[in-house]
Amino acid sequence: MSFIDHLEALRWHVIRAAISVVVFATGAFFAKDFLFHDLILGPSRNDFWTYRAFCRLGQWMSSSAEPCANNVNFVIQNREMSGQRPCTSARRLWWALCWRSRTCSGSCGAL
């Protein structure tokens, strides 16, 4: 197989990969309610399938309702853009300014 034939094979692999990415992205777009409601945020609800399975298993093993998830306390921690690292970003900026000017003799090491 010559070099040009290898490039031709690579081109068709890239084209098939791009087509599959577009097809799966389109499918995910149309199934976004299922993806987010059932898969990603599914554990936030009491009727999640693993909670029901463990409840049935626990009732079968011990005949009590202890393993059943009656109330799931689910809170999304961060809903803001860059909300988890505001101090870290400020420290990085301060460190970059100290490094650039090299006038902050001991304060950059403490950050």
C-alpha distances in whole Angstrom, upper triangle without the diagonal:
4,7,8,6,7,10,11,10,13,15,15,16,19,20,21,22,24,26,27,28,30,31,32,34,36,37,38,40,42,43,44,47,46,44,47,50,48,46,46,50,51,52,55,57,59,57,54,52,52,56,57,55,57,60,60,59,62,64,63,63,66,68,68,67,66,62,62,61,64,64,60,61,58,58,55,56,54,54,54,51,51,54,53,53,56,57,54,53,56,56,52,54,57,55,53,56,57,54,54,58,58,62,62,63,63,62,59,58,61,58
4,5,5,6,9,10,11,13,14,16,17,19,20,21,23,25,26,27,29,31,32,33,35,36,38,39,41,43,44,45,48,47,45,47,51,50,47,47,51,52,54,56,58,60,58,55,54,54,57,59,57,59,62,62,61,64,66,65,65,69,70,70,69,68,64,64,63,66,65,62,62,59,59,55,56,54,54,54,51,51,54,53,53,55,56,53,52,55,55,51,53,56,53,51,54,56,53,52,56,57,60,61,61,62,61,57,57,60,57
4,5,5,6,9,10,11,12,15,15,16,18,20,21,23,24,26,27,29,30,32,33,35,36,37,39,41,42,43,46,46,43,45,49,48,45,45,49,50,52,54,56,58,57,54,53,53,56,57,56,57,61,61,60,62,65,64,65,67,69,69,67,66,62,62,61,64,63,60,60,56,56,53,53,51,51,51,48,47,51,50,49,52,53,50,48,52,51,48,49,52,50,48,51,52,49,49,52,53,57,57,58,58,58,54,54,56,54
4,5,5,6,9,10,10,13,14,15,16,18,20,21,23,24,26,27,29,30,31,33,35,36,37,39,40,41,45,44,42,45,48,47,45,45,48,50,51,54,56,58,57,53,52,53,56,57,56,58,61,61,60,63,65,65,65,68,69,69,67,67,63,62,61,64,63,59,60,56,56,53,53,51,51,50,47,47,51,50,50,52,53,50,49,52,52,48,49,53,51,48,51,53,50,50,53,54,58,58,59,60,59,55,55,58,55
4,5,5,6,9,10,11,12,14,15,17,18,20,21,23,24,26,27,29,30,32,33,35,36,38,39,40,44,43,41,43,47,46,43,43,47,48,50,52,54,56,55,51,50,51,54,55,54,55,59,59,58,61,63,62,63,66,67,67,65,65,61,61,59,62,61,58,59,55,55,52,53,51,50,50,48,48,51,50,50,52,54,51,50,53,53,50,51,54,52,50,53,55,52,51,55,56,60,60,61,61,60,56,57,59,56
4,5,5,6,9,10,11,12,14,15,16,18,20,21,23,24,26,27,28,30,32,33,34,36,37,38,42,41,38,41,44,43,41,41,45,46,47,50,51,54,52,49,48,48,51,53,51,53,56,56,55,58,60,60,60,63,64,64,63,62,58,58,57,59,59,55,56,52,52,49,50,48,48,48,45,45,48,47,47,49,51,48,47,50,50,46,48,51,49,47,50,52,49,48,52,53,56,56,58,58,57,53,53,55,53
4,5,5,6,9,10,10,12,14,15,16,18,20,21,22,24,26,27,28,30,31,33,35,36,37,40,40,37,40,43,42,40,40,43,45,47,49,51,53,52,48,48,48,51,52,51,53,56,56,56,58,61,60,61,63,65,65,63,62,58,58,56,59,58,54,55,51,51,48,48,46,46,45,43,43,46,46,45,47,49,46,44,48,48,44,46,49,47,45,48,50,47,46,50,51,55,55,56,56,55,51,52,54,51
4,5,5,6,9,10,11,12,14,15,17,19,20,21,23,24,26,27,29,30,32,33,35,36,39,39,37,39,42,42,39,40,43,44,46,49,50,53,51,48,47,48,51,52,51,53,56,56,55,58,60,60,60,63,64,64,62,62,58,57,56,59,58,55,55,52,51,48,49,47,46,46,44,44,47,47,47,49,51,48,46,50,50,47,48,51,50,47,50,52,50,49,53,54,57,57,59,59,58,54,54,56,54
4,5,5,6,9,10,11,12,14,15,17,18,20,21,23,24,26,27,29,30,32,33,34,38,37,35,37,40,39,37,37,41,42,44,46,48,50,48,45,44,45,48,49,48,50,53,53,52,55,57,56,57,60,61,61,59,59,55,55,53,56,55,52,53,49,49,46,47,46,45,45,43,43,46,46,45,48,50,47,46,49,49,46,47,51,49,47,50,52,49,49,53,54,57,57,58,58,57,53,53,55,53
4,5,5,6,9,10,10,12,14,15,16,18,20,21,22,24,26,27,28,30,31,32,36,35,33,35,38,38,35,35,39,40,42,44,46,48,47,43,43,43,46,48,46,48,51,51,51,53,56,55,56,59,60,60,58,57,53,53,51,54,53,50,50,47,47,43,44,42,42,42,39,39,43,42,42,44,46,43,42,45,46,42,44,47,45,43,46,48,46,45,49,50,54,53,55,55,53,50,50,52,49
4,5,5,6,9,10,11,12,14,15,17,18,20,21,23,24,26,27,29,30,31,35,34,32,35,38,37,35,35,39,40,42,44,46,48,47,44,43,44,47,48,47,49,52,52,52,54,57,56,57,60,61,61,59,58,54,53,52,54,53,50,50,47,47,43,44,42,41,41,39,39,42,42,42,44,46,44,42,45,46,43,44,47,46,43,46,49,46,46,49,51,54,54,55,55,54,50,51,52,50
4,5,5,6,8,10,10,12,14,15,16,18,20,21,22,24,26,27,28,30,33,33,31,33,36,36,33,34,38,38,41,43,44,47,45,42,41,42,45,46,45,47,50,50,50,53,55,54,55,58,59,59,57,56,52,52,50,53,52,49,50,46,46,43,44,42,42,42,39,40,43,43,43,45,48,45,44,47,48,45,46,49,48,46,49,51,49,48,52,53,57,56,58,58,56,53,53,54,51
4,5,5,6,9,10,11,12,14,15,16,18,20,21,22,24,26,27,28,31,30,28,31,34,33,31,31,35,36,38,40,42,44,42,39,38,39,42,43,42,44,47,47,47,49,52,51,52,55,56,56,54,53,49,49,47,50,49,46,47,43,43,40,41,40,39,40,37,38,41,40,40,43,45,42,41,45,45,42,43,47,45,44,47,49,46,46,50,51,54,54,55,55,54,50,50,51,49
4,6,5,6,9,10,10,12,14,15,16,18,20,21,22,24,25,26,30,29,27,29,33,32,30,30,33,35,37,39,41,43,42,39,38,39,42,43,42,44,47,47,47,50,52,52,52,55,56,56,54,53,49,48,47,49,48,45,45,42,41,38,39,37,37,37,34,35,38,38,38,40,42,40,38,42,42,39,40,44,43,41,44,46,44,43,47,48,52,51,53,53,51,47,48,49,46
4,5,5,6,9,10,11,12,14,15,17,18,20,21,23,24,25,29,29,27,29,32,32,30,30,34,35,37,39,41,43,42,39,38,39,42,43,43,45,47,48,48,50,52,52,53,56,57,56,54,53,50,49,47,50,49,45,46,42,42,39,40,38,37,37,35,36,39,39,39,42,44,42,40,44,44,41,42,46,45,43,46,48,46,46,50,51,54,54,55,55,53,50,50,52,49
4,5,5,6,9,10,10,12,14,15,16,18,20,21,22,24,27,26,25,27,30,30,28,28,32,33,35,37,39,41,39,36,35,36,40,40,40,42,44,45,45,47,49,49,50,53,54,53,51,51,47,46,45,47,46,43,44,41,41,38,39,38,37,37,35,36,39,39,40,42,45,42,41,44,45,42,44,47,46,44,47,50,48,48,51,52,55,55,57,56,54,51,51,52,49
4,5,5,6,9,10,11,12,14,15,16,18,20,21,22,25,25,22,25,28,28,25,25,29,30,32,34,36,39,37,34,33,34,37,38,37,39,42,43,42,45,47,47,48,51,51,51,49,48,45,44,42,45,44,41,41,38,38,35,36,34,34,34,32,33,36,35,36,38,41,38,37,41,42,39,40,44,43,41,44,46,44,44,48,49,52,51,53,53,51,47,47,48,45
4,5,5,6,9,10,10,12,14,15,16,18,20,21,24,24,22,24,28,27,25,25,29,30,33,34,36,39,37,34,34,35,38,39,39,41,43,44,44,46,49,49,50,52,53,52,50,49,46,45,43,45,44,41,41,37,37,34,35,33,32,33,30,31,34,34,35,37,40,37,36,40,41,38,39,42,42,40,43,45,43,43,47,48,51,50,52,52,50,47,47,48,45
4,5,5,6,9,10,11,12,14,15,17,18,20,23,23,21,24,27,27,25,25,29,30,33,34,35,38,36,34,33,34,38,38,38,40,43,43,43,46,48,48,49,52,52,52,49,49,45,44,42,44,44,41,41,38,38,35,36,35,33,34,32,33,36,36,37,40,42,40,39,42,43,41,42,45,45,43,46,48,47,47,50,52,54,54,56,55,53,50,50,51,48
4,5,5,6,8,10,10,12,14,15,16,18,21,20,19,21,24,24,22,23,26,27,29,31,33,35,33,30,30,31,34,35,34,37,39,39,40,42,44,44,45,48,48,48,46,45,42,41,39,41,41,38,38,35,35,32,34,33,32,33,31,32,35,35,36,38,41,39,38,41,42,40,41,45,44,43,46,48,46,47,50,51,54,53,55,54,52,49,49,50,47
4,6,5,6,8,10,10,12,14,15,16,19,19,17,19,22,22,20,20,24,25,28,29,31,34,32,29,29,30,33,34,34,36,38,39,39,42,44,44,45,47,48,47,45,44,41,40,38,40,39,36,36,33,32,30,31,30,28,29,27,29,31,31,32,35,37,35,34,38,39,36,38,41,41,39,42,44,43,43,47,48,51,50,52,51,49,45,46,46,43
4,6,5,6,9,10,10,12,14,15,19,19,17,19,22,23,21,21,24,26,29,30,31,34,33,30,30,32,34,35,35,38,40,40,41,43,45,45,47,49,49,49,46,46,42,41,39,41,39,36,37,33,33,30,32,30,29,29,28,29,32,32,34,36,39,37,35,39,40,38,39,42,42,41,43,46,45,44,48,49,52,51,53,53,50,47,48,48,45
4,6,5,6,9,10,11,12,14,17,17,16,19,21,21,20,21,24,25,28,29,30,33,31,28,28,30,33,33,33,36,38,38,39,41,43,43,45,47,47,47,44,44,41,39,37,39,38,36,36,33,33,31,33,31,30,31,30,31,34,34,36,38,41,39,38,41,43,41,42,45,45,44,46,49,48,48,51,53,55,54,56,55,53,50,50,51,47
4,5,5,6,8,10,10,12,15,14,13,16,18,18,16,17,20,21,24,26,27,30,28,25,25,26,29,30,30,32,34,35,35,38,40,40,41,44,44,43,41,41,37,36,34,36,35,32,33,30,30,27,29,28,27,28,27,29,31,31,33,35,38,36,35,39,40,38,40,43,43,42,45,47,46,46,50,51,53,52,54,53,51,47,48,48,45
4,5,5,6,9,10,10,14,14,12,14,17,18,16,16,19,21,24,25,26,29,28,25,26,27,30,31,31,33,35,36,37,39,41,41,43,45,45,44,41,41,38,36,34,36,34,31,32,28,28,25,27,26,24,25,24,26,28,29,30,32,36,34,33,36,38,36,37,40,40,39,42,44,43,43,47,48,51,49,52,51,48,45,46,46,42
4,5,5,6,9,10,13,14,13,15,18,18,17,18,21,22,25,26,27,30,28,26,26,28,31,31,32,34,36,37,38,40,42,42,44,46,46,45,42,42,39,37,35,36,35,33,33,30,30,27,29,28,26,27,26,28,30,31,33,35,38,37,35,39,41,39,40,43,43,42,45,47,46,46,50,51,54,52,55,54,51,48,49,49,46
4,5,5,6,8,11,11,10,13,16,16,15,16,19,19,23,24,25,27,25,23,23,25,28,28,29,31,33,33,34,37,38,39,41,43,43,42,39,39,36,34,32,34,33,30,31,28,29,26,29,28,26,28,27,29,31,32,34,36,39,38,37,40,42,40,41,45,45,44,47,49,48,48,52,53,55,54,56,55,52,49,50,50,46
4,5,5,6,9,9,7,10,13,13,12,13,15,16,20,21,22,25,23,21,21,23,25,26,27,29,31,32,33,35,36,37,39,41,41,40,37,37,34,32,30,31,30,27,28,25,25,23,25,24,22,24,24,26,27,28,30,32,35,34,33,37,38,37,38,42,42,41,44,46,45,46,49,50,52,51,53,52,49,46,47,46,43
4,5,5,9,10,9,11,13,15,14,14,16,18,21,22,23,26,24,22,23,25,27,28,29,31,33,34,35,37,39,40,41,43,43,42,39,39,36,33,31,32,31,28,29,25,25,23,25,24,22,23,23,25,27,28,30,32,35,34,33,36,38,37,38,41,42,40,43,46,45,45,48,50,52,50,53,52,49,46,47,47,43
4,6,8,9,10,12,13,14,15,16,17,18,22,22,22,25,23,22,23,25,27,27,29,31,32,33,35,37,38,39,41,42,42,41,38,38,35,33,31,32,31,29,29,26,27,24,27,26,24,26,26,28,30,31,33,35,38,37,36,40,42,40,41,45,45,44,47,49,49,49,52,54,56,54,56,55,53,50,50,50,47
4,6,5,6,9,10,11,11,12,14,15,18,19,19,22,20,18,19,21,23,24,25,27,29,29,31,33,34,35,37,39,38,37,34,35,32,29,27,28,28,25,26,23,24,22,25,25,23,25,25,28,29,30,32,34,37,37,36,39,41,40,41,44,45,44,47,49,49,49,52,53,55,54,56,55,52,49,50,49,46
4,5,5,6,8,10,10,10,12,13,16,17,17,21,19,18,19,21,23,24,25,27,28,29,31,33,34,35,37,38,38,37,34,34,31,28,26,27,26,23,24,21,21,19,22,21,19,21,22,24,25,26,29,31,34,33,32,36,38,36,38,41,41,41,43,46,45,46,49,50,52,50,53,51,48,46,46,46,42
4,5,5,6,8,9,10,10,11,15,15,15,18,16,15,17,19,21,21,23,25,26,27,29,31,32,33,35,36,36,34,31,31,29,26,24,24,23,21,22,19,20,18,21,21,19,22,23,25,26,27,30,32,35,34,34,37,39,38,39,43,43,43,45,48,48,48,51,52,54,52,54,53,50,47,48,47,44
4,6,5,5,7,9,10,10,13,14,14,17,15,13,14,17,18,19,20,22,23,24,26,28,29,30,32,34,33,32,29,29,26,24,22,23,22,20,22,19,20,19,22,22,21,24,25,27,27,28,31,33,36,36,35,39,40,39,41,44,44,44,47,49,49,50,53,54,55,53,55,54,51,48,49,48,44
4,6,6,5,6,8,9,12,14,14,17,16,13,14,16,18,19,20,22,24,25,26,28,30,31,32,34,34,33,30,30,26,24,22,24,23,20,21,18,19,17,20,20,19,22,22,24,25,25,28,30,33,32,32,36,37,36,38,41,41,41,44,46,45,46,49,50,52,50,52,50,48,45,45,44,41
4,6,6,5,6,8,11,11,12,16,15,13,15,16,18,19,21,22,24,25,27,28,30,31,33,34,34,32,29,28,25,23,21,22,20,18,18,15,15,14,17,17,16,19,19,22,22,22,25,27,31,30,30,33,35,34,36,39,39,39,42,44,44,45,47,48,50,48,50,48,45,43,43,42,39
4,6,6,5,6,9,9,9,13,12,10,13,15,16,17,19,20,21,23,25,26,27,29,30,31,31,29,26,26,23,21,18,19,18,15,16,14,15,14,18,18,17,20,22,24,24,24,28,30,33,32,33,36,37,37,38,41,42,42,44,46,47,48,50,51,53,50,53,51,48,45,46,44,41
4,6,6,4,8,10,9,12,10,8,9,12,13,14,15,18,19,20,22,23,24,26,28,29,28,27,24,24,21,19,17,18,18,15,17,15,17,16,19,20,20,23,24,26,26,26,29,32,34,34,34,38,39,38,40,43,43,44,46,48,48,49,52,53,54,52,54,52,49,47,47,46,42
4,6,5,8,10,11,14,12,9,10,12,14,15,16,18,19,21,22,23,25,26,28,29,29,28,25,25,22,20,18,20,19,16,18,15,16,15,18,19,19,22,23,24,24,24,27,30,33,32,32,35,37,36,38,41,41,41,44,46,45,47,50,50,52,50,51,49,47,44,44,43,40
4,6,8,9,11,14,14,11,13,13,15,17,18,19,21,23,24,25,27,28,29,31,31,29,26,25,22,21,18,20,18,15,16,13,14,12,15,15,15,18,19,21,21,20,23,26,29,28,29,32,33,32,34,37,37,38,40,42,42,43,46,47,48,46,48,46,43,41,41,40,36
4,6,6,8,11,12,9,12,13,14,16,18,18,19,22,23,24,26,27,29,29,29,27,24,23,21,19,16,17,15,12,13,10,11,10,13,14,14,18,19,21,20,20,24,26,29,28,29,32,33,33,35,38,38,39,41,43,43,44,47,48,49,47,48,46,43,41,41,40,37
4,5,6,9,8,6,8,10,10,12,14,15,16,18,20,21,22,24,25,26,26,24,21,21,18,16,13,15,14,11,13,11,13,13,16,18,18,21,23,25,24,24,27,30,32,32,32,35,37,36,39,41,41,42,45,46,46,48,50,51,52,50,51,49,46,44,44,43,40
4,5,7,8,6,9,8,8,11,13,13,14,17,18,18,20,22,23,24,24,22,19,18,15,13,10,13,11,8,10,8,11,12,15,17,18,22,23,24,23,22,26,29,31,30,32,35,35,36,38,40,40,41,44,45,45,47,50,50,51,49,50,48,45,43,42,41,38
4,7,9,8,11,12,10,13,16,16,16,19,20,20,22,24,25,25,25,23,20,19,16,14,11,12,10,7,8,5,8,9,13,15,16,19,22,23,22,21,25,27,29,30,31,33,35,35,37,39,40,41,43,45,45,47,49,49,51,48,49,47,44,42,42,40,38
4,6,6,10,11,9,11,14,14,14,17,19,19,20,22,24,24,23,21,18,17,15,12,9,10,8,7,9,8,11,13,16,19,19,23,25,27,25,25,29,31,33,33,34,37,38,39,41,43,43,44,47,48,49,50,53,53,54,51,53,51,48,46,46,44,41
4,6,9,10,7,8,12,12,11,14,16,16,16,19,21,21,20,17,14,14,12,9,6,7,6,6,10,10,14,16,19,22,22,26,29,30,28,28,31,34,36,36,37,40,41,42,44,46,46,47,50,51,52,53,56,56,57,54,56,53,50,49,48,46,44
4,6,8,7,6,10,11,11,12,15,16,16,18,20,21,20,18,15,16,13,10,9,9,10,10,13,13,17,18,22,24,24,28,30,32,30,30,34,36,38,38,40,42,43,44,46,48,48,49,52,53,54,55,58,58,59,56,58,56,53,51,51,49,46
4,6,5,6,9,10,11,13,14,16,17,19,20,21,21,19,16,16,14,11,9,11,12,10,13,13,16,17,20,22,23,27,28,30,29,28,32,34,36,36,37,40,41,41,43,46,46,47,49,51,51,53,55,56,57,54,56,53,51,49,48,47,44
4,5,5,6,9,10,11,12,14,15,16,18,20,20,19,16,17,13,12,11,13,15,13,17,16,19,20,23,26,26,30,31,32,32,31,34,37,39,39,40,43,44,43,46,48,48,49,52,53,53,55,57,58,59,56,58,55,53,51,50,49,46
4,5,5,6,8,10,10,12,14,15,16,18,18,17,15,15,11,10,10,13,14,13,16,16,19,20,23,25,26,30,31,32,31,30,33,36,38,37,39,42,42,42,45,47,47,48,51,52,51,53,56,56,58,55,56,53,51,49,48,47,44
4,5,5,6,9,10,10,12,14,15,16,16,15,12,12,8,7,6,9,11,10,13,14,18,19,22,25,26,29,31,32,31,30,33,36,38,37,39,42,42,43,45,47,47,48,51,52,52,54,57,57,58,55,56,54,51,49,48,47,44
4,6,5,6,9,10,10,12,14,15,15,14,11,12,9,7,8,10,13,13,16,17,21,22,25,28,29,32,34,35,34,33,37,39,41,41,43,45,46,46,49,51,51,52,55,56,56,58,60,60,62,59,60,57,55,53,52,50,48
4,5,5,6,8,10,10,12,14,14,14,12,13,10,9,11,13,16,15,19,19,23,24,27,30,31,34,36,37,36,34,38,41,42,42,43,46,47,47,49,52,51,52,55,56,56,58,61,61,62,59,60,58,55,53,52,51,49
4,5,5,6,8,10,10,12,12,12,10,10,6,7,9,12,14,14,17,18,22,24,26,29,30,34,36,36,35,33,37,40,41,41,43,45,45,46,49,50,50,51,54,55,55,57,60,59,61,58,59,56,54,52,51,49,47
4,5,5,6,8,10,10,10,9,7,8,5,4,7,10,13,14,17,19,22,25,27,30,31,35,37,38,36,35,38,41,43,42,44,47,47,48,50,52,52,54,56,57,57,60,62,62,63,60,61,58,55,54,53,51,49
4,5,5,6,9,10,9,10,9,11,9,8,11,13,16,17,21,22,26,28,30,33,34,38,40,41,39,38,42,44,46,46,47,50,51,51,54,55,55,57,59,60,60,62,65,65,66,63,64,61,59,57,56,54,52
4,5,5,6,9,9,10,10,11,8,9,13,15,18,18,22,23,27,29,31,34,35,39,41,41,40,38,41,45,46,45,47,50,50,50,53,55,55,56,59,60,59,62,64,64,65,62,63,60,58,56,55,53,51
4,5,5,6,7,7,7,7,6,8,11,14,17,17,21,22,26,28,30,33,35,39,41,41,39,38,41,44,45,45,47,49,49,50,53,54,54,56,59,59,59,62,64,63,65,61,62,59,57,55,54,52,50
4,6,5,4,5,6,8,8,8,12,14,17,19,22,24,28,30,33,36,37,41,43,44,42,40,44,47,48,48,50,52,52,53,56,57,57,59,62,62,62,65,67,67,68,65,65,62,60,59,57,55,54
4,6,6,8,10,12,11,12,15,17,21,22,25,27,31,33,35,38,40,43,45,46,44,43,46,49,50,50,52,55,55,55,58,59,59,61,64,64,64,66,69,68,70,67,67,64,62,61,59,57,56
4,6,8,11,11,10,13,16,18,21,22,26,27,31,33,35,38,40,44,46,46,44,42,45,48,49,49,51,54,54,54,57,59,58,60,63,63,63,66,68,67,69,65,66,63,61,59,57,56,54
4,5,8,9,10,12,15,17,20,22,25,27,31,33,35,38,40,44,46,46,44,42,45,48,49,49,51,54,54,54,57,59,58,60,63,63,63,66,68,67,69,65,66,63,60,59,58,56,54
4,7,9,10,11,15,16,20,21,25,27,31,33,35,39,40,44,46,47,45,43,47,49,50,50,53,55,55,56,59,60,60,62,65,65,65,68,70,69,70,67,68,65,62,61,60,58,56
4,6,8,9,12,13,16,18,21,24,28,31,33,36,38,41,44,44,42,41,44,47,48,48,50,52,52,53,56,57,57,59,62,62,63,65,67,67,68,64,65,62,60,58,57,55,53
4,6,6,9,9,13,15,18,21,24,27,29,33,34,38,40,41,39,38,41,44,45,45,47,49,50,51,53,55,55,57,59,60,60,63,65,64,65,62,63,60,57,56,55,53,51
4,5,8,9,12,14,16,19,23,26,27,31,33,36,39,39,37,35,39,41,42,42,45,47,47,48,51,52,52,54,56,57,57,60,62,61,62,59,60,56,54,53,52,49,48
4,6,9,12,12,15,17,21,24,25,29,31,34,36,37,35,33,37,39,40,40,43,45,45,46,49,50,50,52,54,55,55,58,60,59,60,57,58,55,53,51,50,48,46
4,6,9,10,14,16,20,22,24,28,29,33,35,36,34,33,36,39,40,40,42,45,45,46,49,50,50,52,54,55,56,58,60,60,61,58,59,56,53,52,51,49,47
4,6,6,10,12,16,19,21,24,25,29,32,32,30,29,33,35,37,37,39,41,42,43,45,47,47,49,51,52,53,55,57,57,58,55,56,53,50,49,48,46,44
4,7,10,12,16,19,22,25,26,30,32,33,31,30,34,36,38,38,40,42,43,44,46,48,49,50,52,53,54,56,58,58,59,56,57,54,52,50,50,47,45
4,6,9,13,16,18,21,23,26,29,30,28,27,31,33,34,35,37,39,40,41,43,45,45,47,49,50,51,53,55,55,56,53,54,51,48,47,47,44,42
4,6,10,13,15,18,19,23,26,27,24,24,27,30,31,32,34,36,37,38,40,41,42,44,46,47,48,50,52,52,53,50,51,48,45,44,44,41,39
4,7,10,12,15,17,20,23,24,22,21,25,27,28,29,31,33,34,35,37,38,39,41,43,44,45,47,49,49,50,46,48,45,42,41,41,38,36
4,7,9,12,14,17,20,21,19,18,22,24,26,27,28,30,31,32,34,36,37,38,40,42,42,44,46,47,47,44,46,43,40,39,39,37,34
4,6,9,10,14,17,18,15,15,19,21,23,24,25,27,28,29,31,33,34,35,37,38,39,41,43,44,44,41,43,41,37,36,36,34,31
4,6,7,11,13,14,12,12,16,18,20,21,22,24,26,26,28,30,31,32,34,36,37,38,40,41,42,39,41,39,36,34,34,32,29
4,7,9,12,12,10,9,13,15,17,18,19,21,22,23,25,27,28,29,31,33,33,35,37,38,38,35,37,35,32,30,31,29,26
4,6,8,9,6,7,11,12,15,16,16,19,20,21,22,25,26,27,29,30,31,33,35,35,36,34,36,34,30,29,29,28,24
4,7,9,7,9,13,14,17,18,18,20,22,22,23,26,27,28,30,32,33,34,36,37,38,35,38,36,33,31,32,30,27
4,6,5,8,10,11,14,15,15,17,19,20,20,23,24,25,26,29,30,30,32,34,34,32,35,33,30,28,30,28,24
4,5,8,10,10,14,14,13,15,18,17,18,21,22,22,24,26,27,28,30,31,32,30,33,32,29,27,28,27,23
4,6,6,7,10,10,9,12,14,14,15,17,19,19,21,23,24,25,27,28,29,27,30,28,25,23,24,23,20
4,6,6,10,11,10,12,15,15,16,19,20,21,23,24,26,27,29,30,30,28,30,29,25,24,25,23,20
4,6,8,9,10,12,14,14,16,18,19,20,22,24,25,26,28,29,29,27,29,27,24,22,23,21,18
4,6,5,6,9,10,11,12,14,15,16,18,20,21,22,24,25,26,23,25,24,20,18,19,18,14
4,6,5,6,9,10,11,13,14,16,17,19,20,21,23,24,24,22,24,23,19,18,19,18,14
4,5,5,6,9,10,10,12,14,15,16,18,20,21,21,22,19,21,19,16,14,16,14,10
4,5,5,6,9,10,10,12,14,15,16,18,20,20,21,18,20,19,15,13,14,13,9
4,5,5,6,9,10,11,12,14,15,16,18,19,20,18,21,20,16,14,16,15,11
4,5,5,6,9,10,11,12,14,15,17,17,18,16,18,17,14,12,15,14,10
4,5,5,6,8,10,10,12,14,15,15,16,13,16,14,11,9,11,10,6
4,5,5,6,9,10,10,12,14,15,16,14,16,16,13,10,12,12,9
4,5,5,6,9,10,10,12,14,15,13,16,16,13,11,14,14,11
4,5,5,6,9,10,11,11,12,10,13,13,10,8,11,11,8
4,5,5,6,8,10,10,11,9,11,11,9,6,9,10,7
4,5,5,6,9,10,12,11,13,14,12,9,12,14,11
4,5,5,6,8,9,9,12,13,11,9,13,14,12
4,5,5,5,6,5,8,10,8,6,10,12,11
4,6,5,8,8,10,11,11,8,10,13,12
4,6,9,10,12,14,14,11,14,17,15
4,5,8,10,13,13,11,14,17,16
4,6,7,10,11,9,12,14,14
4,6,9,9,10,12,14,15
4,6,6,6,9,11,11
4,6,7,8,10,12
4,6,6,7,10
4,6,5,7
4,5,5
4,5
4
